[in-house]
Amino acid sequence: MNNLLAKKDLTAEQLAMVQSEMNKKGKSKGIAYALWFFLGGLGGHCYYAGNIGMAMAFRR
């Protein structure tokens, strides 16, 4: 919700720049699935997604 409030005052050009940056930082689903398949028991896919707490839970 806060993101919507922050974006409402941006111009179309600024919104395009924000969207471009978000696309660059996005994670690949294919890589996440490969990590899950090969390293799922160790939480490799969670580390990749940035969910460190859940990844640590997989290791216990």
mmCIF file as Biopython writes it, N, C-alpha, C and O atoms, coordinates in Angstrom:
data_model
#
loop_
_atom_site.group_PDB
_atom_site.id
_atom_site.type_symbol
_atom_site.label_atom_id
_atom_site.label_alt_id
_atom_site.label_comp_id
_atom_site.label_asym_id
_atom_site.label_entity_id
_atom_site.label_seq_id
_atom_site.pdbx_PDB_ins_code
_atom_site.Cartn_x
_atom_site.Cartn_y
_atom_site.Cartn_z
_atom_site.occupancy
_atom_site.B_iso_or_equiv
_atom_site.auth_seq_id
_atom_site.auth_asym_id
_atom_site.pdbx_PDB_model_num
ATOM 1   N N  . MET A ? 1  ? 0.820  -1.186  0.000   1.0 0.0 1  A 1 
ATOM 2   C CA . MET A ? 1  ? 0.000  0.000   0.000   1.0 0.0 1  A 1 
ATOM 3   C C  . MET A ? 1  ? 0.867  1.253   0.000   1.0 0.0 1  A 1 
ATOM 4   O O  . MET A ? 1  ? 0.575  2.201   -0.729  1.0 0.0 1  A 1 
ATOM 5   N N  . ASN A ? 2  ? 1.920  1.274   0.798   1.0 0.0 2  A 1 
ATOM 6   C CA . ASN A ? 2  ? 2.809  2.436   0.842   1.0 0.0 2  A 1 
ATOM 7   C C  . ASN A ? 2  ? 3.478  2.666   -0.509  1.0 0.0 2  A 1 
ATOM 8   O O  . ASN A ? 2  ? 3.741  3.808   -0.886  1.0 0.0 2  A 1 
ATOM 9   N N  . ASN A ? 3  ? 3.757  1.578   -1.242  1.0 0.0 3  A 1 
ATOM 10  C CA . ASN A ? 3  ? 4.355  1.731   -2.562  1.0 0.0 3  A 1 
ATOM 11  C C  . ASN A ? 3  ? 3.417  2.464   -3.503  1.0 0.0 3  A 1 
ATOM 12  O O  . ASN A ? 3  ? 3.862  3.283   -4.306  1.0 0.0 3  A 1 
ATOM 13  N N  . LEU A ? 4  ? 2.131  2.182   -3.416  1.0 0.0 4  A 1 
ATOM 14  C CA . LEU A ? 4  ? 1.158  2.867   -4.271  1.0 0.0 4  A 1 
ATOM 15  C C  . LEU A ? 4  ? 1.117  4.351   -3.963  1.0 0.0 4  A 1 
ATOM 16  O O  . LEU A ? 4  ? 1.041  5.175   -4.875  1.0 0.0 4  A 1 
ATOM 17  N N  . LEU A ? 5  ? 1.167  4.698   -2.691  1.0 0.0 5  A 1 
ATOM 18  C CA . LEU A ? 5  ? 1.155  6.111   -2.312  1.0 0.0 5  A 1 
ATOM 19  C C  . LEU A ? 5  ? 2.418  6.821   -2.788  1.0 0.0 5  A 1 
ATOM 20  O O  . LEU A ? 5  ? 2.369  7.986   -3.185  1.0 0.0 5  A 1 
ATOM 21  N N  . ALA A ? 6  ? 3.544  6.121   -2.748  1.0 0.0 6  A 1 
ATOM 22  C CA . ALA A ? 6  ? 4.800  6.718   -3.184  1.0 0.0 6  A 1 
ATOM 23  C C  . ALA A ? 6  ? 4.829  6.902   -4.699  1.0 0.0 6  A 1 
ATOM 24  O O  . ALA A ? 6  ? 5.426  7.855   -5.199  1.0 0.0 6  A 1 
ATOM 25  N N  . LYS A ? 7  ? 4.184  5.989   -5.432  1.0 0.0 7  A 1 
ATOM 26  C CA . LYS A ? 7  ? 4.212  6.048   -6.890  1.0 0.0 7  A 1 
ATOM 27  C C  . LYS A ? 7  ? 3.208  7.024   -7.490  1.0 0.0 7  A 1 
ATOM 28  O O  . LYS A ? 7  ? 3.345  7.399   -8.654  1.0 0.0 7  A 1 
ATOM 29  N N  . LYS A ? 8  ? 2.217  7.439   -6.735  1.0 0.0 8  A 1 
ATOM 30  C CA . LYS A ? 8  ? 1.146  8.246   -7.327  1.0 0.0 8  A 1 
ATOM 31  C C  . LYS A ? 8  ? 1.623  9.616   -7.816  1.0 0.0 8  A 1 
ATOM 32  O O  . LYS A ? 8  ? 1.002  10.199  -8.705  1.0 0.0 8  A 1 
ATOM 33  N N  . ASP A ? 9  ? 2.708  10.135  -7.253  1.0 0.0 9  A 1 
ATOM 34  C CA . ASP A ? 9  ? 3.215  11.457  -7.637  1.0 0.0 9  A 1 
ATOM 35  C C  . ASP A ? 9  ? 4.306  11.391  -8.704  1.0 0.0 9  A 1 
ATOM 36  O O  . ASP A ? 9  ? 4.868  12.423  -9.071  1.0 0.0 9  A 1 
ATOM 37  N N  . LEU A ? 10 ? 4.614  10.197  -9.205  1.0 0.0 10 A 1 
ATOM 38  C CA . LEU A ? 10 ? 5.665  10.057  -10.199 1.0 0.0 10 A 1 
ATOM 39  C C  . LEU A ? 10 ? 5.116  10.271  -11.608 1.0 0.0 10 A 1 
ATOM 40  O O  . LEU A ? 10 ? 3.950  9.996   -11.891 1.0 0.0 10 A 1 
ATOM 41  N N  . THR A ? 11 ? 5.988  10.769  -12.476 1.0 0.0 11 A 1 
ATOM 42  C CA . THR A ? 11 ? 5.605  10.929  -13.882 1.0 0.0 11 A 1 
ATOM 43  C C  . THR A ? 11 ? 5.700  9.576   -14.578 1.0 0.0 11 A 1 
ATOM 44  O O  . THR A ? 11 ? 6.222  8.617   -14.009 1.0 0.0 11 A 1 
ATOM 45  N N  . ALA A ? 12 ? 5.203  9.498   -15.794 1.0 0.0 12 A 1 
ATOM 46  C CA . ALA A ? 12 ? 5.253  8.252   -16.567 1.0 0.0 12 A 1 
ATOM 47  C C  . ALA A ? 12 ? 6.696  7.819   -16.800 1.0 0.0 12 A 1 
ATOM 48  O O  . ALA A ? 12 ? 7.007  6.628   -16.752 1.0 0.0 12 A 1 
ATOM 49  N N  . GLU A ? 13 ? 7.568  8.780   -17.049 1.0 0.0 13 A 1 
ATOM 50  C CA . GLU A ? 13 ? 8.984  8.462   -17.273 1.0 0.0 13 A 1 
ATOM 51  C C  . GLU A ? 13 ? 9.619  7.896   -16.004 1.0 0.0 13 A 1 
ATOM 52  O O  . GLU A ? 13 ? 10.382 6.932   -16.062 1.0 0.0 13 A 1 
ATOM 53  N N  . GLN A ? 14 ? 9.306  8.491   -14.877 1.0 0.0 14 A 1 
ATOM 54  C CA . GLN A ? 14 ? 9.844  8.006   -13.609 1.0 0.0 14 A 1 
ATOM 55  C C  . GLN A ? 14 ? 9.306  6.612   -13.289 1.0 0.0 14 A 1 
ATOM 56  O O  . GLN A ? 14 ? 10.049 5.759   -12.803 1.0 0.0 14 A 1 
ATOM 57  N N  . LEU A ? 15 ? 8.029  6.374   -13.555 1.0 0.0 15 A 1 
ATOM 58  C CA . LEU A ? 15 ? 7.462  5.043   -13.331 1.0 0.0 15 A 1 
ATOM 59  C C  . LEU A ? 15 ? 8.139  4.000   -14.212 1.0 0.0 15 A 1 
ATOM 60  O O  . LEU A ? 15 ? 8.384  2.878   -13.770 1.0 0.0 15 A 1 
ATOM 61  N N  . ALA A ? 16 ? 8.443  4.365   -15.457 1.0 0.0 16 A 1 
ATOM 62  C CA . ALA A ? 16 ? 9.135  3.452   -16.368 1.0 0.0 16 A 1 
ATOM 63  C C  . ALA A ? 16 ? 10.528 3.127   -15.840 1.0 0.0 16 A 1 
ATOM 64  O O  . ALA A ? 16 ? 10.979 1.985   -15.940 1.0 0.0 16 A 1 
ATOM 65  N N  . MET A ? 17 ? 11.205 4.113   -15.285 1.0 0.0 17 A 1 
ATOM 66  C CA . MET A ? 17 ? 12.536 3.877   -14.721 1.0 0.0 17 A 1 
ATOM 67  C C  . MET A ? 17 ? 12.460 2.943   -13.513 1.0 0.0 17 A 1 
ATOM 68  O O  . MET A ? 17 ? 13.298 2.053   -13.367 1.0 0.0 17 A 1 
ATOM 69  N N  . VAL A ? 18 ? 11.466 3.138   -12.652 1.0 0.0 18 A 1 
ATOM 70  C CA . VAL A ? 18 ? 11.294 2.274   -11.481 1.0 0.0 18 A 1 
ATOM 71  C C  . VAL A ? 18 ? 11.012 0.844   -11.926 1.0 0.0 18 A 1 
ATOM 72  O O  . VAL A ? 18 ? 11.586 -0.102  -11.387 1.0 0.0 18 A 1 
ATOM 73  N N  . GLN A ? 19 ? 10.121 0.684   -12.917 1.0 0.0 19 A 1 
ATOM 74  C CA . GLN A ? 19 ? 9.783  -0.648  -13.409 1.0 0.0 19 A 1 
ATOM 75  C C  . GLN A ? 19 ? 11.002 -1.330  -14.016 1.0 0.0 19 A 1 
ATOM 76  O O  . GLN A ? 19 ? 11.203 -2.530  -13.825 1.0 0.0 19 A 1 
ATOM 77  N N  . SER A ? 20 ? 11.818 -0.569  -14.746 1.0 0.0 20 A 1 
ATOM 78  C CA . SER A ? 20 ? 13.032 -1.119  -15.345 1.0 0.0 20 A 1 
ATOM 79  C C  . SER A ? 20 ? 13.994 -1.636  -14.273 1.0 0.0 20 A 1 
ATOM 80  O O  . SER A ? 20 ? 14.565 -2.717  -14.423 1.0 0.0 20 A 1 
ATOM 81  N N  . GLU A ? 21 ? 14.173 -0.884  -13.213 1.0 0.0 21 A 1 
ATOM 82  C CA . GLU A ? 21 ? 15.056 -1.311  -12.124 1.0 0.0 21 A 1 
ATOM 83  C C  . GLU A ? 21 ? 14.509 -2.549  -11.422 1.0 0.0 21 A 1 
ATOM 84  O O  . GLU A ? 21 ? 15.271 -3.438  -11.042 1.0 0.0 21 A 1 
ATOM 85  N N  . MET A ? 22 ? 13.198 -2.607  -11.251 1.0 0.0 22 A 1 
ATOM 86  C CA . MET A ? 22 ? 12.594 -3.775  -10.608 1.0 0.0 22 A 1 
ATOM 87  C C  . MET A ? 22 ? 12.786 -5.019  -11.461 1.0 0.0 22 A 1 
ATOM 88  O O  . MET A ? 22 ? 13.023 -6.102  -10.926 1.0 0.0 22 A 1 
ATOM 89  N N  . ASN A ? 23 ? 12.689 -4.885  -12.767 1.0 0.0 23 A 1 
ATOM 90  C CA . ASN A ? 23 ? 12.888 -6.028  -13.663 1.0 0.0 23 A 1 
ATOM 91  C C  . ASN A ? 23 ? 14.325 -6.525  -13.610 1.0 0.0 23 A 1 
ATOM 92  O O  . ASN A ? 23 ? 14.565 -7.729  -13.704 1.0 0.0 23 A 1 
ATOM 93  N N  . LYS A ? 24 ? 15.278 -5.623  -13.464 1.0 0.0 24 A 1 
ATOM 94  C CA . LYS A ? 24 ? 16.685 -6.016  -13.374 1.0 0.0 24 A 1 
ATOM 95  C C  . LYS A ? 24 ? 16.963 -6.812  -12.107 1.0 0.0 24 A 1 
ATOM 96  O O  . LYS A ? 24 ? 17.791 -7.723  -12.117 1.0 0.0 24 A 1 
ATOM 97  N N  . LYS A ? 25 ? 16.281 -6.479  -11.022 1.0 0.0 25 A 1 
ATOM 98  C CA . LYS A ? 25 ? 16.535 -7.120  -9.743  1.0 0.0 25 A 1 
ATOM 99  C C  . LYS A ? 25 ? 15.687 -8.371  -9.535  1.0 0.0 25 A 1 
ATOM 100 O O  . LYS A ? 25 ? 15.821 -9.036  -8.508  1.0 0.0 25 A 1 
ATOM 101 N N  . GLY A ? 26 ? 14.829 -8.700  -10.474 1.0 0.0 26 A 1 
ATOM 102 C CA . GLY A ? 26 ? 13.946 -9.855  -10.354 1.0 0.0 26 A 1 
ATOM 103 C C  . GLY A ? 26 ? 14.721 -11.162 -10.353 1.0 0.0 26 A 1 
ATOM 104 O O  . GLY A ? 26 ? 15.836 -11.236 -10.867 1.0 0.0 26 A 1 
ATOM 105 N N  . LYS A ? 27 ? 14.134 -12.169 -9.783  1.0 0.0 27 A 1 
ATOM 106 C CA . LYS A ? 27 ? 14.751 -13.486 -9.721  1.0 0.0 27 A 1 
ATOM 107 C C  . LYS A ? 27 ? 14.115 -14.396 -10.761 1.0 0.0 27 A 1 
ATOM 108 O O  . LYS A ? 27 ? 12.930 -14.264 -11.066 1.0 0.0 27 A 1 
ATOM 109 N N  . SER A ? 28 ? 14.891 -15.306 -11.297 1.0 0.0 28 A 1 
ATOM 110 C CA . SER A ? 28 ? 14.421 -16.243 -12.301 1.0 0.0 28 A 1 
ATOM 111 C C  . SER A ? 28 ? 13.728 -17.427 -11.635 1.0 0.0 28 A 1 
ATOM 112 O O  . SER A ? 28 ? 14.276 -18.043 -10.721 1.0 0.0 28 A 1 
ATOM 113 N N  . LYS A ? 29 ? 12.525 -17.741 -12.097 1.0 0.0 29 A 1 
ATOM 114 C CA . LYS A ? 29 ? 11.815 -18.904 -11.561 1.0 0.0 29 A 1 
ATOM 115 C C  . LYS A ? 29 ? 12.525 -20.190 -11.935 1.0 0.0 29 A 1 
ATOM 116 O O  . LYS A ? 29 ? 12.545 -21.139 -11.151 1.0 0.0 29 A 1 
ATOM 117 N N  . GLY A ? 30 ? 13.104 -20.233 -13.118 1.0 0.0 30 A 1 
ATOM 118 C CA . GLY A ? 30 ? 13.815 -21.425 -13.566 1.0 0.0 30 A 1 
ATOM 119 C C  . GLY A ? 30 ? 15.001 -21.749 -12.668 1.0 0.0 30 A 1 
ATOM 120 O O  . GLY A ? 30 ? 15.216 -22.905 -12.304 1.0 0.0 30 A 1 
ATOM 121 N N  . ILE A ? 31 ? 15.758 -20.736 -12.319 1.0 0.0 31 A 1 
ATOM 122 C CA . ILE A ? 31 ? 16.898 -20.948 -11.423 1.0 0.0 31 A 1 
ATOM 123 C C  . ILE A ? 31 ? 16.412 -21.372 -10.046 1.0 0.0 31 A 1 
ATOM 124 O O  . ILE A ? 31 ? 17.010 -22.246 -9.418  1.0 0.0 31 A 1 
ATOM 125 N N  . ALA A ? 32 ? 15.338 -20.764 -9.574  1.0 0.0 32 A 1 
ATOM 126 C CA . ALA A ? 32 ? 14.795 -21.127 -8.264  1.0 0.0 32 A 1 
ATOM 127 C C  . ALA A ? 32 ? 14.356 -22.589 -8.242  1.0 0.0 32 A 1 
ATOM 128 O O  . ALA A ? 32 ? 14.609 -23.295 -7.266  1.0 0.0 32 A 1 
ATOM 129 N N  . TYR A ? 33 ? 13.703 -23.049 -9.309  1.0 0.0 33 A 1 
ATOM 130 C CA . TYR A ? 33 ? 13.280 -24.449 -9.376  1.0 0.0 33 A 1 
ATOM 131 C C  . TYR A ? 33 ? 14.476 -25.390 -9.446  1.0 0.0 33 A 1 
ATOM 132 O O  . TYR A ? 33 ? 14.468 -26.454 -8.827  1.0 0.0 33 A 1 
ATOM 133 N N  . ALA A ? 34 ? 15.510 -25.000 -10.199 1.0 0.0 34 A 1 
ATOM 134 C CA . ALA A ? 34 ? 16.712 -25.840 -10.275 1.0 0.0 34 A 1 
ATOM 135 C C  . ALA A ? 34 ? 17.382 -25.939 -8.898  1.0 0.0 34 A 1 
ATOM 136 O O  . ALA A ? 34 ? 17.817 -27.018 -8.494  1.0 0.0 34 A 1 
ATOM 137 N N  . LEU A ? 35 ? 17.462 -24.828 -8.190  1.0 0.0 35 A 1 
ATOM 138 C CA . LEU A ? 35 ? 18.040 -24.851 -6.843  1.0 0.0 35 A 1 
ATOM 139 C C  . LEU A ? 35 ? 17.192 -25.705 -5.908  1.0 0.0 35 A 1 
ATOM 140 O O  . LEU A ? 35 ? 17.721 -26.446 -5.079  1.0 0.0 35 A 1 
ATOM 141 N N  . TRP A ? 36 ? 15.872 -25.595 -6.049  1.0 0.0 36 A 1 
ATOM 142 C CA . TRP A ? 36 ? 14.977 -26.410 -5.219  1.0 0.0 36 A 1 
ATOM 143 C C  . TRP A ? 36 ? 15.206 -27.892 -5.507  1.0 0.0 36 A 1 
ATOM 144 O O  . TRP A ? 36 ? 15.259 -28.700 -4.579  1.0 0.0 36 A 1 
ATOM 145 N N  . PHE A ? 37 ? 15.342 -28.256 -6.779  1.0 0.0 37 A 1 
ATOM 146 C CA . PHE A ? 37 ? 15.510 -29.659 -7.156  1.0 0.0 37 A 1 
ATOM 147 C C  . PHE A ? 37 ? 16.827 -30.224 -6.632  1.0 0.0 37 A 1 
ATOM 148 O O  . PHE A ? 37 ? 16.857 -31.323 -6.078  1.0 0.0 37 A 1 
ATOM 149 N N  . PHE A ? 38 ? 17.914 -29.475 -6.805  1.0 0.0 38 A 1 
ATOM 150 C CA . PHE A ? 38 ? 19.225 -29.980 -6.431  1.0 0.0 38 A 1 
ATOM 151 C C  . PHE A ? 38 ? 19.609 -29.680 -4.982  1.0 0.0 38 A 1 
ATOM 152 O O  . PHE A ? 38 ? 20.307 -30.477 -4.356  1.0 0.0 38 A 1 
ATOM 153 N N  . LEU A ? 39 ? 19.172 -28.559 -4.448  1.0 0.0 39 A 1 
ATOM 154 C CA . LEU A ? 39 ? 19.581 -28.144 -3.108  1.0 0.0 39 A 1 
ATOM 155 C C  . LEU A ? 39 ? 18.392 -27.870 -2.190  1.0 0.0 39 A 1 
ATOM 156 O O  . LEU A ? 39 ? 18.519 -27.143 -1.205  1.0 0.0 39 A 1 
ATOM 157 N N  . GLY A ? 40 ? 17.254 -28.445 -2.509  1.0 0.0 40 A 1 
ATOM 158 C CA . GLY A ? 40 ? 16.044 -28.179 -1.739  1.0 0.0 40 A 1 
ATOM 159 C C  . GLY A ? 40 ? 16.164 -28.537 -0.272  1.0 0.0 40 A 1 
ATOM 160 O O  . GLY A ? 40 ? 15.654 -27.818 0.586   1.0 0.0 40 A 1 
ATOM 161 N N  . GLY A ? 41 ? 16.827 -29.632 0.023   1.0 0.0 41 A 1 
ATOM 162 C CA . GLY A ? 41 ? 16.987 -30.060 1.411   1.0 0.0 41 A 1 
ATOM 163 C C  . GLY A ? 41 ? 17.842 -29.115 2.232   1.0 0.0 41 A 1 
ATOM 164 O O  . GLY A ? 41 ? 17.733 -29.076 3.457   1.0 0.0 41 A 1 
ATOM 165 N N  . LEU A ? 42 ? 18.683 -28.362 1.567   1.0 0.0 42 A 1 
ATOM 166 C CA . LEU A ? 42 ? 19.542 -27.399 2.251   1.0 0.0 42 A 1 
ATOM 167 C C  . LEU A ? 42 ? 18.964 -25.988 2.216   1.0 0.0 42 A 1 
ATOM 168 O O  . LEU A ? 42 ? 19.526 -25.071 2.814   1.0 0.0 42 A 1 
ATOM 169 N N  . GLY A ? 43 ? 17.846 -25.812 1.518   1.0 0.0 43 A 1 
ATOM 170 C CA . GLY A ? 43 ? 17.217 -24.493 1.442   1.0 0.0 43 A 1 
ATOM 171 C C  . GLY A ? 43 ? 17.854 -23.568 0.420   1.0 0.0 43 A 1 
ATOM 172 O O  . GLY A ? 43 ? 17.732 -22.348 0.531   1.0 0.0 43 A 1 
ATOM 173 N N  . GLY A ? 44 ? 18.532 -24.130 -0.577  1.0 0.0 44 A 1 
ATOM 174 C CA . GLY A ? 44 ? 19.206 -23.314 -1.581  1.0 0.0 44 A 1 
ATOM 175 C C  . GLY A ? 44 ? 18.276 -22.350 -2.300  1.0 0.0 44 A 1 
ATOM 176 O O  . GLY A ? 44 ? 18.650 -21.211 -2.580  1.0 0.0 44 A 1 
ATOM 177 N N  . HIS A ? 45 ? 17.077 -22.803 -2.597  1.0 0.0 45 A 1 
ATOM 178 C CA . HIS A ? 45 ? 16.115 -21.945 -3.286  1.0 0.0 45 A 1 
ATOM 179 C C  . HIS A ? 45 ? 15.665 -20.787 -2.394  1.0 0.0 45 A 1 
ATOM 180 O O  . HIS A ? 45 ? 15.365 -19.703 -2.893  1.0 0.0 45 A 1 
ATOM 181 N N  . CYS A ? 46 ? 15.616 -21.005 -1.100  1.0 0.0 46 A 1 
ATOM 182 C CA . CYS A ? 46 ? 15.224 -19.929 -0.182  1.0 0.0 46 A 1 
ATOM 183 C C  . CYS A ? 46 ? 16.324 -18.880 -0.064  1.0 0.0 46 A 1 
ATOM 184 O O  . CYS A ? 46 ? 16.045 -17.684 0.017   1.0 0.0 46 A 1 
ATOM 185 N N  . TYR A ? 47 ? 17.579 -19.336 -0.056  1.0 0.0 47 A 1 
ATOM 186 C CA . TYR A ? 47 ? 18.685 -18.375 -0.046  1.0 0.0 47 A 1 
ATOM 187 C C  . TYR A ? 47 ? 18.631 -17.515 -1.301  1.0 0.0 47 A 1 
ATOM 188 O O  . TYR A ? 47 ? 18.817 -16.300 -1.231  1.0 0.0 47 A 1 
ATOM 189 N N  . TYR A ? 48 ? 18.380 -18.131 -2.436  1.0 0.0 48 A 1 
ATOM 190 C CA . TYR A ? 48 ? 18.312 -17.400 -3.700  1.0 0.0 48 A 1 
ATOM 191 C C  . TYR A ? 48 ? 17.195 -16.362 -3.684  1.0 0.0 48 A 1 
ATOM 192 O O  . TYR A ? 48 ? 17.369 -15.251 -4.186  1.0 0.0 48 A 1 
ATOM 193 N N  . ALA A ? 49 ? 16.058 -16.718 -3.113  1.0 0.0 49 A 1 
ATOM 194 C CA . ALA A ? 49 ? 14.913 -15.810 -3.070  1.0 0.0 49 A 1 
ATOM 195 C C  . ALA A ? 49 ? 15.076 -14.727 -2.005  1.0 0.0 49 A 1 
ATOM 196 O O  . ALA A ? 49 ? 14.293 -13.778 -1.963  1.0 0.0 49 A 1 
ATOM 197 N N  . GLY A ? 50 ? 16.075 -14.860 -1.156  1.0 0.0 50 A 1 
ATOM 198 C CA . GLY A ? 50 ? 16.304 -13.852 -0.133  1.0 0.0 50 A 1 
ATOM 199 C C  . GLY A ? 50 ? 15.584 -14.141 1.169   1.0 0.0 50 A 1 
ATOM 200 O O  . GLY A ? 50 ? 15.532 -13.284 2.052   1.0 0.0 50 A 1 
ATOM 201 N N  . ASN A ? 51 ? 15.031 -15.328 1.301   1.0 0.0 51 A 1 
ATOM 202 C CA . ASN A ? 51 ? 14.314 -15.706 2.511   1.0 0.0 51 A 1 
ATOM 203 C C  . ASN A ? 51 ? 15.269 -16.510 3.407   1.0 0.0 51 A 1 
ATOM 204 O O  . ASN A ? 51 ? 15.171 -17.734 3.504   1.0 0.0 51 A 1 
ATOM 205 N N  . ILE A ? 52 ? 16.168 -15.808 4.042   1.0 0.0 52 A 1 
ATOM 206 C CA . ILE A ? 52 ? 17.249 -16.442 4.801   1.0 0.0 52 A 1 
ATOM 207 C C  . ILE A ? 52 ? 16.708 -17.222 6.001   1.0 0.0 52 A 1 
ATOM 208 O O  . ILE A ? 52 ? 17.197 -18.311 6.301   1.0 0.0 52 A 1 
ATOM 209 N N  . GLY A ? 53 ? 15.714 -16.677 6.682   1.0 0.0 53 A 1 
ATOM 210 C CA . GLY A ? 53 ? 15.152 -17.354 7.847   1.0 0.0 53 A 1 
ATOM 211 C C  . GLY A ? 53 ? 14.586 -18.717 7.495   1.0 0.0 53 A 1 
ATOM 212 O O  . GLY A ? 53 ? 14.816 -19.689 8.214   1.0 0.0 53 A 1 
ATOM 213 N N  . MET A ? 54 ? 13.853 -18.798 6.405   1.0 0.0 54 A 1 
ATOM 214 C CA . MET A ? 54 ? 13.285 -20.072 5.975   1.0 0.0 54 A 1 
ATOM 215 C C  . MET A ? 54 ? 14.384 -21.025 5.534   1.0 0.0 54 A 1 
ATOM 216 O O  . MET A ? 54 ? 14.297 -22.229 5.775   1.0 0.0 54 A 1 
ATOM 217 N N  . ALA A ? 55 ? 15.416 -20.498 4.892   1.0 0.0 55 A 1 
ATOM 218 C CA . ALA A ? 55 ? 16.529 -21.335 4.464   1.0 0.0 55 A 1 
ATOM 219 C C  . ALA A ? 55 ? 17.242 -21.949 5.658   1.0 0.0 55 A 1 
ATOM 220 O O  . ALA A ? 55 ? 17.644 -23.112 5.616   1.0 0.0 55 A 1 
ATOM 221 N N  . MET A ? 56 ? 17.398 -21.174 6.715   1.0 0.0 56 A 1 
ATOM 222 C CA . MET A ? 56 ? 18.025 -21.705 7.920   1.0 0.0 56 A 1 
ATOM 223 C C  . MET A ? 56 ? 17.158 -22.795 8.550   1.0 0.0 56 A 1 
ATOM 224 O O  . MET A ? 56 ? 17.681 -23.755 9.116   1.0 0.0 56 A 1 
ATOM 225 N N  . ALA A ? 57 ? 15.853 -22.651 8.454   1.0 0.0 57 A 1 
ATOM 226 C CA . ALA A ? 57 ? 14.941 -23.678 8.985   1.0 0.0 57 A 1 
ATOM 227 C C  . ALA A ? 57 ? 15.083 -24.988 8.229   1.0 0.0 57 A 1 
ATOM 228 O O  . ALA A ? 57 ? 14.935 -26.057 8.821   1.0 0.0 57 A 1 
ATOM 229 N N  . PHE A ? 58 ? 15.366 -24.926 6.942   1.0 0.0 58 A 1 
ATOM 230 C CA . PHE A ? 58 ? 15.561 -26.141 6.148   1.0 0.0 58 A 1 
ATOM 231 C C  . PHE A ? 58 ? 16.803 -26.889 6.610   1.0 0.0 58 A 1 
ATOM 232 O O  . PHE A ? 58 ? 16.841 -28.117 6.538   1.0 0.0 58 A 1 
ATOM 233 N N  . ARG A ? 59 ? 17.799 -26.189 7.072   1.0 0.0 59 A 1 
ATOM 234 C CA . ARG A ? 59 ? 19.061 -26.814 7.459   1.0 0.0 59 A 1 
ATOM 235 C C  . ARG A ? 59 ? 18.983 -27.536 8.784   1.0 0.0 59 A 1 
ATOM 236 O O  . ARG A ? 59 ? 19.865 -28.341 9.084   1.0 0.0 59 A 1 
ATOM 237 N N  . ARG A ? 60 ? 17.982 -27.288 9.580   1.0 0.0 60 A 1 
ATOM 238 C CA . ARG A ? 60 ? 17.901 -27.934 10.903  1.0 0.0 60 A 1 
ATOM 239 C C  . ARG A ? 60 ? 17.314 -29.300 10.823  1.0 0.0 60 A 1 
ATOM 240 O O  . ARG A ? 60 ? 17.177 -29.974 11.844  1.0 0.0 60 A 1 
#
